[in-house]
């Protein structure tokens, strides 16, 4: 398995297939003024398959499809099939807002997808439309049910907690784990992109410790769950006799950089070495200059050796890309 220059095993690749999204979450994308990549700049399904083949040959064992919103990609099923063919034993998951999942879940499962993470910031329909603009709670819940029926499990629900917006809604989402086998994870808001519009720049995150106190005060104590994977970014808990679990992802208040095992591939084929920094390498250039699996593997492994030890938010260093350009 490939190791970076700090001795960490890097075996998890998150692949953005699209920088566009059908929602405009208030902390992620403004309603106007966005520019997206032209279609010819995106890696093709075949090119994504080559990268996965090279990563698998290097020792990667886990892949995640992200966006923007990946279900907007018309050849998504082809992408999943190529990834599965290139990595028959790997864990292949996808992060989605679930809006279009109802009609796709069965086909995605048949193509080789293992499971999904679904983004849902609140169970309050009116507030959902305020936060995840253009969203629809019924369609997301239908997508969750379709994923369940298709066997795209365990289902993880991702919620970004924003102060004064949905910070009180963590209680209702956590309560769902009492009766549903969901893994609900609350994520601290992270600073992205230089020159963000004011409506995004003014959004304030909530430390996970605060969310946990709020949940326990309303619903009772959470018991810590042990994990066999030290690279799991979520600190996971469970209510007594609950069907599901509650997790907290705390990149700002409790960074997990020391155990980071991942790199990211942007939709235009740039290998991003840290979510919150600009260190990257151009894999699309290798492919479109005639490089095959061997050359991609060499470039991938060379880039991994330069992966930084961690983010530098405490030094005021942020990634210049916006979240929808990175894929989370």
ZAFI-47767 format. One record per residue (C-alpha): x, z, y; residue number from 1. Coordinates in nm, 2 decimals, m for minus. Layout:
<site><px>X</px><pz>Z</pz><py>Y</py><pos>NUM</pos></site>
...
END
This chain:
<site><px>0.00</px><pz>0.00</pz><py>0.00</py><pos>1</pos></site>
<site><px>0.13</px><pz>m0.08</pz><py>0.35</py><pos>2</pos></site>
<site><px>0.26</px><pz>0.21</pz><py>0.56</py><pos>3</pos></site>
<site><px>0.31</px><pz>0.22</pz><py>0.93</py><pos>4</pos></site>
<site><px>0.62</px><pz>0.33</pz><py>1.11</py><pos>5</pos></site>
<site><px>0.49</px><pz>0.69</pz><py>1.09</py><pos>6</pos></site>
<site><px>0.45</px><pz>0.70</pz><py>0.72</py><pos>7</pos></site>
<site><px>0.07</px><pz>0.67</pz><py>0.72</py><pos>8</pos></site>
<site><px>m0.09</px><pz>0.45</pz><py>0.45</py><pos>9</pos></site>
<site><px>m0.30</px><pz>0.17</pz><py>0.62</py><pos>10</pos></site>
<site><px>m0.56</px><pz>0.04</pz><py>0.38</py><pos>11</pos></site>
<site><px>m0.88</px><pz>0.00</pz><py>0.59</py><pos>12</pos></site>
<site><px>m0.95</px><pz>m0.32</pz><py>0.79</py><pos>13</pos></site>
<site><px>m1.25</px><pz>m0.33</pz><py>1.03</py><pos>14</pos></site>
<site><px>m1.34</px><pz>m0.70</pz><py>1.10</py><pos>15</pos></site>
<site><px>m1.54</px><pz>m0.80</pz><py>1.41</py><pos>16</pos></site>
<site><px>m1.73</px><pz>m1.12</pz><py>1.34</py><pos>17</pos></site>
<site><px>m1.91</px><pz>m1.15</pz><py>1.67</py><pos>18</pos></site>
<site><px>m1.87</px><pz>m1.01</pz><py>2.03</py><pos>19</pos></site>
<site><px>m2.23</px><pz>m1.08</pz><py>2.12</py><pos>20</pos></site>
<site><px>m2.51</px><pz>m0.83</pz><py>2.07</py><pos>21</pos></site>
<site><px>m2.89</px><pz>m0.84</pz><py>2.08</py><pos>22</pos></site>
<site><px>m2.90</px><pz>m0.50</pz><py>2.25</py><pos>23</pos></site>
<site><px>m2.75</px><pz>m0.36</pz><py>2.57</py><pos>24</pos></site>
<site><px>m2.68</px><pz>0.00</pz><py>2.51</py><pos>25</pos></site>
<site><px>m2.63</px><pz>0.18</pz><py>2.85</py><pos>26</pos></site>
<site><px>m2.29</px><pz>0.31</pz><py>2.76</py><pos>27</pos></site>
<site><px>m2.16</px><pz>m0.02</pz><py>2.61</py><pos>28</pos></site>
<site><px>m2.29</px><pz>m0.33</pz><py>2.77</py><pos>29</pos></site>
<site><px>m2.44</px><pz>m0.41</pz><py>3.12</py><pos>30</pos></site>
<site><px>m2.75</px><pz>m0.62</pz><py>3.14</py><pos>31</pos></site>
<site><px>m2.57</px><pz>m0.89</pz><py>3.35</py><pos>32</pos></site>
<site><px>m2.22</px><pz>m1.03</pz><py>3.41</py><pos>33</pos></site>
<site><px>m2.10</px><pz>m1.05</pz><py>3.05</py><pos>34</pos></site>
<site><px>m1.88</px><pz>m1.33</pz><py>2.92</py><pos>35</pos></site>
<site><px>m1.86</px><pz>m1.40</pz><py>2.55</py><pos>36</pos></site>
<site><px>m1.61</px><pz>m1.59</pz><py>2.33</py><pos>37</pos></site>
<site><px>m1.69</px><pz>m1.96</pz><py>2.27</py><pos>38</pos></site>
<site><px>m1.78</px><pz>m2.03</pz><py>1.91</py><pos>39</pos></site>
<site><px>m1.46</px><pz>m2.22</pz><py>1.84</py><pos>40</pos></site>
<site><px>m1.26</px><pz>m1.91</pz><py>1.93</py><pos>41</pos></site>
<site><px>m1.42</px><pz>m1.70</pz><py>1.66</py><pos>42</pos></site>
<site><px>m1.25</px><pz>m1.68</pz><py>1.32</py><pos>43</pos></site>
<site><px>m1.45</px><pz>m1.90</pz><py>1.08</py><pos>44</pos></site>
<site><px>m1.58</px><pz>m1.76</pz><py>0.75</py><pos>45</pos></site>
<site><px>m1.30</px><pz>m1.94</pz><py>0.57</py><pos>46</pos></site>
<site><px>m1.04</px><pz>m1.78</pz><py>0.81</py><pos>47</pos></site>
<site><px>m1.18</px><pz>m1.44</pz><py>0.76</py><pos>48</pos></site>
<site><px>m1.16</px><pz>m1.49</pz><py>0.39</py><pos>49</pos></site>
<site><px>m0.79</px><pz>m1.57</pz><py>0.42</py><pos>50</pos></site>
<site><px>m0.72</px><pz>m1.26</pz><py>0.62</py><pos>51</pos></site>
<site><px>m0.91</px><pz>m1.04</pz><py>0.36</py><pos>52</pos></site>
<site><px>m0.71</px><pz>m1.21</pz><py>0.08</py><pos>53</pos></site>
<site><px>m0.39</px><pz>m1.14</pz><py>0.26</py><pos>54</pos></site>
<site><px>m0.49</px><pz>m0.78</pz><py>0.33</py><pos>55</pos></site>
<site><px>m0.59</px><pz>m0.72</pz><py>m0.03</py><pos>56</pos></site>
<site><px>m0.26</px><pz>m0.86</pz><py>m0.15</py><pos>57</pos></site>
<site><px>m0.10</px><pz>m0.61</pz><py>0.09</py><pos>58</pos></site>
<site><px>m0.29</px><pz>m0.32</pz><py>m0.06</py><pos>59</pos></site>
<site><px>m0.60</px><pz>m0.28</pz><py>0.16</py><pos>60</pos></site>
<site><px>m0.89</px><pz>m0.13</pz><py>m0.03</py><pos>61</pos></site>
<site><px>m1.16</px><pz>m0.09</pz><py>0.23</py><pos>62</pos></site>
<site><px>m1.33</px><pz>m0.34</pz><py>0.47</py><pos>63</pos></site>
<site><px>m1.60</px><pz>m0.31</pz><py>0.73</py><pos>64</pos></site>
<site><px>m1.79</px><pz>m0.59</pz><py>0.91</py><pos>65</pos></site>
<site><px>m1.87</px><pz>m0.51</pz><py>1.27</py><pos>66</pos></site>
<site><px>m1.96</px><pz>m0.69</pz><py>1.59</py><pos>67</pos></site>
<site><px>m2.10</px><pz>m0.69</pz><py>1.86</py><pos>68</pos></site>
<site><px>m2.39</px><pz>m0.72</pz><py>1.63</py><pos>69</pos></site>
<site><px>m2.28</px><pz>m0.89</pz><py>1.30</py><pos>70</pos></site>
<site><px>m2.63</px><pz>m0.99</pz><py>1.19</py><pos>71</pos></site>
<site><px>m2.63</px><pz>m1.25</pz><py>1.48</py><pos>72</pos></site>
<site><px>m2.36</px><pz>m1.44</pz><py>1.29</py><pos>73</pos></site>
<site><px>m2.54</px><pz>m1.74</pz><py>1.12</py><pos>74</pos></site>
<site><px>m2.29</px><pz>m1.76</pz><py>0.84</py><pos>75</pos></site>
<site><px>m2.28</px><pz>m1.38</pz><py>0.77</py><pos>76</pos></site>
<site><px>m2.38</px><pz>m1.42</pz><py>0.41</py><pos>77</pos></site>
<site><px>m2.10</px><pz>m1.67</pz><py>0.36</py><pos>78</pos></site>
<site><px>m1.85</px><pz>m1.43</pz><py>0.52</py><pos>79</pos></site>
<site><px>m1.96</px><pz>m1.15</pz><py>0.29</py><pos>80</pos></site>
<site><px>m1.93</px><pz>m1.38</pz><py>m0.02</py><pos>81</pos></site>
<site><px>m1.58</px><pz>m1.49</pz><py>0.08</py><pos>82</pos></site>
<site><px>m1.47</px><pz>m1.13</pz><py>0.14</py><pos>83</pos></site>
<site><px>m1.61</px><pz>m1.02</pz><py>m0.19</py><pos>84</pos></site>
<site><px>m1.43</px><pz>m1.31</pz><py>m0.37</py><pos>85</pos></site>
<site><px>m1.10</px><pz>m1.22</pz><py>m0.19</py><pos>86</pos></site>
<site><px>m1.14</px><pz>m0.85</pz><py>m0.26</py><pos>87</pos></site>
<site><px>m1.35</px><pz>m0.80</pz><py>m0.58</py><pos>88</pos></site>
<site><px>m1.28</px><pz>m0.43</pz><py>m0.61</py><pos>89</pos></site>
<site><px>m1.29</px><pz>m0.33</pz><py>m0.25</py><pos>90</pos></site>
<site><px>m1.54</px><pz>m0.12</pz><py>m0.06</py><pos>91</pos></site>
<site><px>m1.71</px><pz>m0.36</pz><py>0.18</py><pos>92</pos></site>
<site><px>m1.95</px><pz>m0.21</pz><py>0.44</py><pos>93</pos></site>
<site><px>m2.11</px><pz>m0.32</pz><py>0.76</py><pos>94</pos></site>
<site><px>m2.21</px><pz>m0.16</pz><py>1.09</py><pos>95</pos></site>
<site><px>m2.53</px><pz>m0.29</pz><py>1.24</py><pos>96</pos></site>
<site><px>m2.81</px><pz>m0.19</pz><py>1.48</py><pos>97</pos></site>
<site><px>m3.05</px><pz>m0.27</pz><py>1.20</py><pos>98</pos></site>
<site><px>m3.28</px><pz>m0.49</pz><py>1.42</py><pos>99</pos></site>
<site><px>m3.24</px><pz>m0.79</pz><py>1.19</py><pos>100</pos></site>
<site><px>m3.17</px><pz>m0.61</pz><py>0.87</py><pos>101</pos></site>
<site><px>m3.51</px><pz>m0.62</pz><py>0.72</py><pos>102</pos></site>
<site><px>m3.50</px><pz>m0.99</pz><py>0.63</py><pos>103</pos></site>
<site><px>m3.13</px><pz>m0.98</pz><py>0.53</py><pos>104</pos></site>
<site><px>m3.07</px><pz>m0.66</pz><py>0.32</py><pos>105</pos></site>
<site><px>m3.14</px><pz>m0.81</pz><py>m0.02</py><pos>106</pos></site>
<site><px>m2.93</px><pz>m1.12</pz><py>0.04</py><pos>107</pos></site>
<site><px>m2.64</px><pz>m0.91</pz><py>0.18</py><pos>108</pos></site>
<site><px>m2.64</px><pz>m0.69</pz><py>m0.12</py><pos>109</pos></site>
<site><px>m2.64</px><pz>m0.99</pz><py>m0.36</py><pos>110</pos></site>
<site><px>m2.35</px><pz>m1.14</pz><py>m0.16</py><pos>111</pos></site>
<site><px>m2.14</px><pz>m0.84</pz><py>m0.23</py><pos>112</pos></site>
<site><px>m2.20</px><pz>m0.59</pz><py>0.05</py><pos>113</pos></site>
<site><px>m2.18</px><pz>m0.23</pz><py>m0.07</py><pos>114</pos></site>
<site><px>m2.35</px><pz>m0.03</pz><py>0.21</py><pos>115</pos></site>
<site><px>m2.44</px><pz>m0.01</pz><py>0.58</py><pos>116</pos></site>
<site><px>m2.39</px><pz>0.21</pz><py>0.89</py><pos>117</pos></site>
<site><px>m2.69</px><pz>0.18</pz><py>1.12</py><pos>118</pos></site>
<site><px>m2.67</px><pz>0.27</pz><py>1.49</py><pos>119</pos></site>
<site><px>m2.95</px><pz>0.49</pz><py>1.61</py><pos>120</pos></site>
<site><px>m2.92</px><pz>0.71</pz><py>1.92</py><pos>121</pos></site>
<site><px>m3.26</px><pz>0.88</pz><py>1.91</py><pos>122</pos></site>
<site><px>m3.58</px><pz>0.90</pz><py>1.72</py><pos>123</pos></site>
<site><px>m3.78</px><pz>0.90</pz><py>2.04</py><pos>124</pos></site>
<site><px>m3.91</px><pz>0.55</pz><py>2.08</py><pos>125</pos></site>
<site><px>m3.94</px><pz>0.56</pz><py>2.46</py><pos>126</pos></site>
<site><px>m3.59</px><pz>0.70</pz><py>2.51</py><pos>127</pos></site>
<site><px>m3.45</px><pz>0.46</pz><py>2.26</py><pos>128</pos></site>
<site><px>m3.56</px><pz>0.17</pz><py>2.48</py><pos>129</pos></site>
<site><px>m3.40</px><pz>0.34</pz><py>2.77</py><pos>130</pos></site>
<site><px>m3.07</px><pz>0.40</pz><py>2.59</py><pos>131</pos></site>
<site><px>m3.04</px><pz>0.11</pz><py>2.34</py><pos>132</pos></site>
<site><px>m3.21</px><pz>m0.14</pz><py>2.58</py><pos>133</pos></site>
<site><px>m3.40</px><pz>m0.42</pz><py>2.41</py><pos>134</pos></site>
<site><px>m3.43</px><pz>m0.21</pz><py>2.10</py><pos>135</pos></site>
<site><px>m3.73</px><pz>m0.12</pz><py>1.89</py><pos>136</pos></site>
<site><px>m3.76</px><pz>0.20</pz><py>1.68</py><pos>137</pos></site>
<site><px>m4.00</px><pz>0.05</pz><py>1.43</py><pos>138</pos></site>
<site><px>m3.77</px><pz>m0.24</pz><py>1.35</py><pos>139</pos></site>
<site><px>m3.47</px><pz>m0.01</pz><py>1.31</py><pos>140</pos></site>
<site><px>m3.66</px><pz>0.21</pz><py>1.08</py><pos>141</pos></site>
<site><px>m3.78</px><pz>m0.09</pz><py>0.88</py><pos>142</pos></site>
<site><px>m3.41</px><pz>m0.20</pz><py>0.86</py><pos>143</pos></site>
<site><px>m3.31</px><pz>0.14</pz><py>0.72</py><pos>144</pos></site>
<site><px>m3.59</px><pz>0.12</pz><py>0.46</py><pos>145</pos></site>
<site><px>m3.49</px><pz>m0.23</pz><py>0.36</py><pos>146</pos></site>
<site><px>m3.13</px><pz>m0.12</pz><py>0.32</py><pos>147</pos></site>
<site><px>m3.24</px><pz>0.17</pz><py>0.10</py><pos>148</pos></site>
<site><px>m3.45</px><pz>m0.06</pz><py>m0.12</py><pos>149</pos></site>
<site><px>m3.17</px><pz>m0.31</pz><py>m0.15</py><pos>150</pos></site>
<site><px>m2.93</px><pz>m0.04</pz><py>m0.26</py><pos>151</pos></site>
<site><px>m2.70</px><pz>m0.06</pz><py>0.05</py><pos>152</pos></site>
<site><px>m2.64</px><pz>0.31</pz><py>0.01</py><pos>153</pos></site>
<site><px>m2.54</px><pz>0.57</pz><py>0.11</py><pos>154</pos></site>
<site><px>m2.69</px><pz>0.50</pz><py>0.45</py><pos>155</pos></site>
<site><px>m2.50</px><pz>0.64</pz><py>0.74</py><pos>156</pos></site>
<site><px>m2.67</px><pz>0.68</pz><py>1.08</py><pos>157</pos></site>
<site><px>m2.43</px><pz>0.66</pz><py>1.38</py><pos>158</pos></site>
<site><px>m2.54</px><pz>0.82</pz><py>1.71</py><pos>159</pos></site>
<site><px>m2.33</px><pz>0.82</pz><py>2.03</py><pos>160</pos></site>
<site><px>m2.41</px><pz>1.14</pz><py>2.22</py><pos>161</pos></site>
<site><px>m2.43</px><pz>1.10</pz><py>2.60</py><pos>162</pos></site>
<site><px>m2.48</px><pz>1.40</pz><py>2.83</py><pos>163</pos></site>
<site><px>m2.82</px><pz>1.41</pz><py>3.00</py><pos>164</pos></site>
<site><px>m2.94</px><pz>1.11</pz><py>2.80</py><pos>165</pos></site>
<site><px>m2.98</px><pz>1.19</pz><py>2.43</py><pos>166</pos></site>
<site><px>m2.78</px><pz>1.51</pz><py>2.39</py><pos>167</pos></site>
<site><px>m3.10</px><pz>1.70</pz><py>2.30</py><pos>168</pos></site>
<site><px>m3.21</px><pz>1.44</pz><py>2.05</py><pos>169</pos></site>
<site><px>m2.93</px><pz>1.54</pz><py>1.81</py><pos>170</pos></site>
<site><px>m3.17</px><pz>1.80</pz><py>1.68</py><pos>171</pos></site>
<site><px>m3.44</px><pz>1.56</pz><py>1.55</py><pos>172</pos></site>
<site><px>m3.18</px><pz>1.33</pz><py>1.40</py><pos>173</pos></site>
<site><px>m3.01</px><pz>1.62</pz><py>1.22</py><pos>174</pos></site>
<site><px>m3.35</px><pz>1.74</pz><py>1.10</py><pos>175</pos></site>
<site><px>m3.40</px><pz>1.41</pz><py>0.92</py><pos>176</pos></site>
<site><px>m3.12</px><pz>1.51</pz><py>0.68</py><pos>177</pos></site>
<site><px>m3.34</px><pz>1.78</pz><py>0.54</py><pos>178</pos></site>
<site><px>m3.57</px><pz>1.53</pz><py>0.37</py><pos>179</pos></site>
<site><px>m3.37</px><pz>1.20</pz><py>0.38</py><pos>180</pos></site>
<site><px>m3.04</px><pz>1.13</pz><py>0.20</py><pos>181</pos></site>
<site><px>m2.90</px><pz>1.00</pz><py>0.53</py><pos>182</pos></site>
<site><px>m2.55</px><pz>1.08</pz><py>0.65</py><pos>183</pos></site>
<site><px>m2.61</px><pz>1.13</pz><py>1.02</py><pos>184</pos></site>
<site><px>m2.29</px><pz>1.13</pz><py>1.22</py><pos>185</pos></site>
<site><px>m2.27</px><pz>1.22</pz><py>1.59</py><pos>186</pos></site>
<site><px>m2.00</px><pz>1.04</pz><py>1.78</py><pos>187</pos></site>
<site><px>m1.83</px><pz>1.15</pz><py>2.10</py><pos>188</pos></site>
<site><px>m1.85</px><pz>0.89</pz><py>2.38</py><pos>189</pos></site>
<site><px>m1.51</px><pz>0.72</pz><py>2.42</py><pos>190</pos></site>
<site><px>m1.37</px><pz>0.56</pz><py>2.74</py><pos>191</pos></site>
<site><px>m1.34</px><pz>0.18</pz><py>2.70</py><pos>192</pos></site>
<site><px>m1.23</px><pz>m0.10</pz><py>2.92</py><pos>193</pos></site>
<site><px>m1.07</px><pz>m0.11</pz><py>3.27</py><pos>194</pos></site>
<site><px>m1.30</px><pz>m0.19</pz><py>3.55</py><pos>195</pos></site>
<site><px>m1.62</px><pz>m0.10</pz><py>3.37</py><pos>196</pos></site>
<site><px>m1.95</px><pz>m0.13</pz><py>3.57</py><pos>197</pos></site>
<site><px>m2.05</px><pz>0.19</pz><py>3.74</py><pos>198</pos></site>
<site><px>m2.35</px><pz>0.23</pz><py>3.51</py><pos>199</pos></site>
<site><px>m2.12</px><pz>0.25</pz><py>3.22</py><pos>200</pos></site>
<site><px>m1.83</px><pz>0.44</pz><py>3.38</py><pos>201</pos></site>
<site><px>m2.06</px><pz>0.72</pz><py>3.49</py><pos>202</pos></site>
<site><px>m2.18</px><pz>0.80</pz><py>3.14</py><pos>203</pos></site>
<site><px>m2.04</px><pz>1.13</pz><py>3.02</py><pos>204</pos></site>
<site><px>m1.98</px><pz>1.23</pz><py>2.66</py><pos>205</pos></site>
<site><px>m2.06</px><pz>1.56</pz><py>2.48</py><pos>206</pos></site>
<site><px>m1.80</px><pz>1.75</pz><py>2.27</py><pos>207</pos></site>
<site><px>m1.89</px><pz>1.77</pz><py>1.90</py><pos>208</pos></site>
<site><px>m1.86</px><pz>2.15</pz><py>1.91</py><pos>209</pos></site>
<site><px>m2.15</px><pz>2.16</pz><py>2.17</py><pos>210</pos></site>
<site><px>m2.37</px><pz>1.93</pz><py>1.96</py><pos>211</pos></site>
<site><px>m2.31</px><pz>2.14</pz><py>1.65</py><pos>212</pos></site>
<site><px>m2.40</px><pz>2.46</pz><py>1.83</py><pos>213</pos></site>
<site><px>m2.72</px><pz>2.30</pz><py>1.96</py><pos>214</pos></site>
<site><px>m2.82</px><pz>2.18</pz><py>1.61</py><pos>215</pos></site>
<site><px>m2.75</px><pz>2.51</pz><py>1.44</py><pos>216</pos></site>
<site><px>m2.94</px><pz>2.71</pz><py>1.71</py><pos>217</pos></site>
<site><px>m3.25</px><pz>2.50</pz><py>1.64</py><pos>218</pos></site>
<site><px>m3.22</px><pz>2.44</pz><py>1.27</py><pos>219</pos></site>
<site><px>m3.00</px><pz>2.70</pz><py>1.11</py><pos>220</pos></site>
<site><px>m2.64</px><pz>2.72</pz><py>0.99</py><pos>221</pos></site>
<site><px>m2.45</px><pz>2.42</pz><py>0.86</py><pos>222</pos></site>
<site><px>m2.21</px><pz>2.46</pz><py>0.57</py><pos>223</pos></site>
<site><px>m1.88</px><pz>2.26</pz><py>0.57</py><pos>224</pos></site>
<site><px>m1.84</px><pz>1.99</pz><py>0.31</py><pos>225</pos></site>
<site><px>m1.50</px><pz>1.93</pz><py>0.16</py><pos>226</pos></site>
<site><px>m1.37</px><pz>1.57</pz><py>0.16</py><pos>227</pos></site>
<site><px>m1.12</px><pz>1.42</pz><py>m0.08</py><pos>228</pos></site>
<site><px>m1.02</px><pz>1.16</pz><py>0.18</py><pos>229</pos></site>
<site><px>m0.81</px><pz>1.31</pz><py>0.47</py><pos>230</pos></site>
<site><px>m0.85</px><pz>0.98</pz><py>0.66</py><pos>231</pos></site>
<site><px>m1.23</px><pz>1.04</pz><py>0.69</py><pos>232</pos></site>
<site><px>m1.29</px><pz>1.06</pz><py>1.06</py><pos>233</pos></site>
<site><px>m1.61</px><pz>1.26</pz><py>1.02</py><pos>234</pos></site>
<site><px>m1.62</px><pz>1.64</pz><py>0.98</py><pos>235</pos></site>
<site><px>m1.92</px><pz>1.68</pz><py>0.75</py><pos>236</pos></site>
<site><px>m2.17</px><pz>1.95</pz><py>0.70</py><pos>237</pos></site>
<site><px>m2.50</px><pz>2.02</pz><py>0.53</py><pos>238</pos></site>
<site><px>m2.80</px><pz>2.24</pz><py>0.57</py><pos>239</pos></site>
<site><px>m2.90</px><pz>2.45</pz><py>0.27</py><pos>240</pos></site>
<site><px>m3.10</px><pz>2.24</pz><py>0.02</py><pos>241</pos></site>
<site><px>m3.09</px><pz>1.93</pz><py>0.24</py><pos>242</pos></site>
<site><px>m3.10</px><pz>1.58</pz><py>0.10</py><pos>243</pos></site>
<site><px>m2.85</px><pz>1.44</pz><py>0.35</py><pos>244</pos></site>
<site><px>m2.56</px><pz>1.55</pz><py>0.56</py><pos>245</pos></site>
<site><px>m2.45</px><pz>1.59</pz><py>0.93</py><pos>246</pos></site>
<site><px>m2.12</px><pz>1.47</pz><py>1.05</py><pos>247</pos></site>
<site><px>m1.93</px><pz>1.49</pz><py>1.38</py><pos>248</pos></site>
<site><px>m1.67</px><pz>1.23</pz><py>1.49</py><pos>249</pos></site>
<site><px>m1.46</px><pz>1.37</pz><py>1.77</py><pos>250</pos></site>
<site><px>m1.19</px><pz>1.12</pz><py>1.89</py><pos>251</pos></site>
<site><px>m1.17</px><pz>1.28</pz><py>2.23</py><pos>252</pos></site>
<site><px>m1.20</px><pz>1.66</pz><py>2.17</py><pos>253</pos></site>
<site><px>m1.04</px><pz>1.67</pz><py>1.82</py><pos>254</pos></site>
<site><px>m0.84</px><pz>1.35</pz><py>1.76</py><pos>255</pos></site>
<site><px>m0.78</px><pz>1.24</pz><py>1.40</py><pos>256</pos></site>
<site><px>m0.49</px><pz>1.01</pz><py>1.47</py><pos>257</pos></site>
<site><px>m0.25</px><pz>1.19</pz><py>1.23</py><pos>258</pos></site>
<site><px>m0.46</px><pz>1.07</pz><py>0.94</py><pos>259</pos></site>
<site><px>m0.56</px><pz>0.73</pz><py>1.07</py><pos>260</pos></site>
<site><px>m0.56</px><pz>0.46</pz><py>0.80</py><pos>261</pos></site>
<site><px>m0.72</px><pz>0.17</pz><py>0.98</py><pos>262</pos></site>
<site><px>m0.66</px><pz>m0.14</pz><py>1.19</py><pos>263</pos></site>
<site><px>m0.91</px><pz>m0.38</pz><py>1.34</py><pos>264</pos></site>
<site><px>m0.95</px><pz>m0.75</pz><py>1.36</py><pos>265</pos></site>
<site><px>m1.12</px><pz>m0.88</pz><py>1.67</py><pos>266</pos></site>
<site><px>m1.37</px><pz>m1.17</pz><py>1.65</py><pos>267</pos></site>
<site><px>m1.10</px><pz>m1.41</pz><py>1.78</py><pos>268</pos></site>
<site><px>m0.84</px><pz>m1.30</pz><py>1.53</py><pos>269</pos></site>
<site><px>m0.63</px><pz>m1.04</pz><py>1.71</py><pos>270</pos></site>
<site><px>m0.52</px><pz>m0.75</pz><py>1.50</py><pos>271</pos></site>
<site><px>m0.58</px><pz>m0.43</pz><py>1.70</py><pos>272</pos></site>
<site><px>m0.36</px><pz>m0.14</pz><py>1.60</py><pos>273</pos></site>
<site><px>m0.55</px><pz>0.14</pz><py>1.78</py><pos>274</pos></site>
<site><px>m0.91</px><pz>0.16</pz><py>1.89</py><pos>275</pos></site>
<site><px>m0.81</px><pz>0.31</pz><py>2.23</py><pos>276</pos></site>
<site><px>m0.49</px><pz>0.11</pz><py>2.31</py><pos>277</pos></site>
<site><px>m0.40</px><pz>m0.25</pz><py>2.37</py><pos>278</pos></site>
<site><px>m0.14</px><pz>m0.29</pz><py>2.09</py><pos>279</pos></site>
<site><px>m0.22</px><pz>m0.60</pz><py>1.90</py><pos>280</pos></site>
<site><px>m0.10</px><pz>m0.91</pz><py>1.71</py><pos>281</pos></site>
<site><px>m0.23</px><pz>m1.26</pz><py>1.69</py><pos>282</pos></site>
<site><px>m0.34</px><pz>m1.35</pz><py>1.33</py><pos>283</pos></site>
<site><px>m0.55</px><pz>m1.65</pz><py>1.44</py><pos>284</pos></site>
<site><px>m0.24</px><pz>m1.81</pz><py>1.57</py><pos>285</pos></site>
<site><px>m0.07</px><pz>m1.77</pz><py>1.24</py><pos>286</pos></site>
<site><px>m0.37</px><pz>m1.93</pz><py>1.06</py><pos>287</pos></site>
<site><px>m0.42</px><pz>m2.22</pz><py>1.30</py><pos>288</pos></site>
<site><px>m0.06</px><pz>m2.30</pz><py>1.30</py><pos>289</pos></site>
<site><px>m0.08</px><pz>m2.37</pz><py>0.93</py><pos>290</pos></site>
<site><px>0.01</px><pz>m2.03</pz><py>0.79</py><pos>291</pos></site>
<site><px>m0.14</px><pz>m1.94</pz><py>0.46</py><pos>292</pos></site>
<site><px>m0.20</px><pz>m1.60</pz><py>0.28</py><pos>293</pos></site>
<site><px>0.17</px><pz>m1.53</pz><py>0.25</py><pos>294</pos></site>
<site><px>0.24</px><pz>m1.58</pz><py>0.62</py><pos>295</pos></site>
<site><px>m0.07</px><pz>m1.38</pz><py>0.72</py><pos>296</pos></site>
<site><px>0.04</px><pz>m1.10</pz><py>0.50</py><pos>297</pos></site>
<site><px>0.38</px><pz>m1.09</pz><py>0.65</py><pos>298</pos></site>
<site><px>0.24</px><pz>m1.08</pz><py>1.01</py><pos>299</pos></site>
<site><px>m0.01</px><pz>m0.81</pz><py>0.91</py><pos>300</pos></site>
<site><px>0.25</px><pz>m0.59</pz><py>0.76</py><pos>301</pos></site>
<site><px>0.50</px><pz>m0.65</pz><py>1.05</py><pos>302</pos></site>
<site><px>0.22</px><pz>m0.55</pz><py>1.30</py><pos>303</pos></site>
<site><px>0.13</px><pz>m0.24</pz><py>1.10</py><pos>304</pos></site>
<site><px>0.49</px><pz>m0.11</pz><py>1.13</py><pos>305</pos></site>
<site><px>0.44</px><pz>m0.10</pz><py>1.51</py><pos>306</pos></site>
<site><px>0.11</px><pz>0.09</pz><py>1.50</py><pos>307</pos></site>
<site><px>0.12</px><pz>0.37</pz><py>1.76</py><pos>308</pos></site>
<site><px>0.11</px><pz>0.73</pz><py>1.65</py><pos>309</pos></site>
<site><px>m0.21</px><pz>0.79</pz><py>1.83</py><pos>310</pos></site>
<site><px>m0.42</px><pz>0.72</pz><py>2.14</py><pos>311</pos></site>
<site><px>m0.30</px><pz>0.84</pz><py>2.48</py><pos>312</pos></site>
<site><px>m0.63</px><pz>0.94</pz><py>2.65</py><pos>313</pos></site>
<site><px>m0.46</px><pz>1.25</pz><py>2.78</py><pos>314</pos></site>
<site><px>m0.21</px><pz>1.03</pz><py>2.97</py><pos>315</pos></site>
<site><px>m0.49</px><pz>0.83</pz><py>3.12</py><pos>316</pos></site>
<site><px>m0.42</px><pz>0.52</pz><py>2.90</py><pos>317</pos></site>
<site><px>m0.74</px><pz>0.34</pz><py>2.78</py><pos>318</pos></site>
<site><px>m0.79</px><pz>0.01</pz><py>2.60</py><pos>319</pos></site>
<site><px>m0.87</px><pz>m0.27</pz><py>2.83</py><pos>320</pos></site>
<site><px>m1.12</px><pz>m0.43</pz><py>2.59</py><pos>321</pos></site>
<site><px>m1.48</px><pz>m0.32</pz><py>2.59</py><pos>322</pos></site>
<site><px>m1.64</px><pz>m0.17</pz><py>2.28</py><pos>323</pos></site>
<site><px>m1.84</px><pz>m0.49</pz><py>2.20</py><pos>324</pos></site>
<site><px>m1.51</px><pz>m0.68</pz><py>2.20</py><pos>325</pos></site>
<site><px>m1.35</px><pz>m0.44</pz><py>1.95</py><pos>326</pos></site>
<site><px>m1.62</px><pz>m0.36</pz><py>1.70</py><pos>327</pos></site>
<site><px>m1.57</px><pz>0.02</pz><py>1.69</py><pos>328</pos></site>
END
